């Protein structure tokens, strides 16, 4: 089992930056592909970014490509999401998740989830 804990959310103005962290204090972090998802009020949870176990392969949704950067440090058992040029439409609860196999953009293929961290971007 993998325990996940997000941090780093908050309130920021449009055009600003935030860095989210996802710590995995328990479990075999380096064995898992990791993803970021987000859910805005009244909307379904959606894929944001994915990184494979080694950090060599990364994928992004079209809506964040070029603005967000996913990374991981297996020695620290932590994953990151650097969010730049934030827009009001990025406002959501952001979740990290761990995956062993499957489609990296599909929620159902992720085995473990964190409780989420709120990101609010003001215009």
ChimeraX attribute file (.defattr): number of C-alpha atoms within 10 A of each C-alpha:
attribute: neighborCount
match mode: 1-to-1
recipient: residues
	/A:1	10
	/A:2	17
	/A:3	17
	/A:4	24
	/A:5	18
	/A:6	23
	/A:7	18
	/A:8	14
	/A:9	18
	/A:10	14
	/A:11	14
	/A:12	18
	/A:13	14
	/A:14	17
	/A:15	14
	/A:16	14
	/A:17	17
	/A:18	18
	/A:19	16
	/A:20	22
	/A:21	21
	/A:22	26
	/A:23	22
	/A:24	21
	/A:25	14
	/A:26	11
	/A:27	13
	/A:28	13
	/A:29	25
	/A:30	19
	/A:31	14
	/A:32	20
	/A:33	22
	/A:34	30
	/A:35	30
	/A:36	26
	/A:37	22
	/A:38	22
	/A:39	18
	/A:40	17
	/A:41	9
	/A:42	6
	/A:43	9
	/A:44	9
	/A:45	16
	/A:46	17
	/A:47	22
	/A:48	23
	/A:49	25
	/A:50	27
	/A:51	23
	/A:52	21
	/A:53	19
	/A:54	15
	/A:55	17
	/A:56	8
	/A:57	11
	/A:58	17
	/A:59	17
	/A:60	20
	/A:61	15
	/A:62	10
	/A:63	12
	/A:64	17
	/A:65	12
	/A:66	12
	/A:67	13
	/A:68	20
	/A:69	19
	/A:70	23
	/A:71	21
	/A:72	21
	/A:73	15
	/A:74	16
	/A:75	8
	/A:76	12
	/A:77	17
	/A:78	20
	/A:79	24
	/A:80	22
	/A:81	23
	/A:82	14
	/A:83	20
	/A:84	17
	/A:85	15
	/A:86	23
	/A:87	19
	/A:88	15
	/A:89	13
	/A:90	20
	/A:91	20
	/A:92	21
	/A:93	18
	/A:94	26
	/A:95	26
	/A:96	29
	/A:97	26
	/A:98	28
	/A:99	23
	/A:100	16
	/A:101	11
	/A:102	12
	/A:103	11
	/A:104	22
	/A:105	19
	/A:106	12
	/A:107	17
	/A:108	10
	/A:109	15
	/A:110	21
	/A:111	14
	/A:112	15
	/A:113	21
	/A:114	20
	/A:115	13
	/A:116	22
	/A:117	21
	/A:118	18
	/A:119	22
	/A:120	21
	/A:121	19
	/A:122	16
	/A:123	11
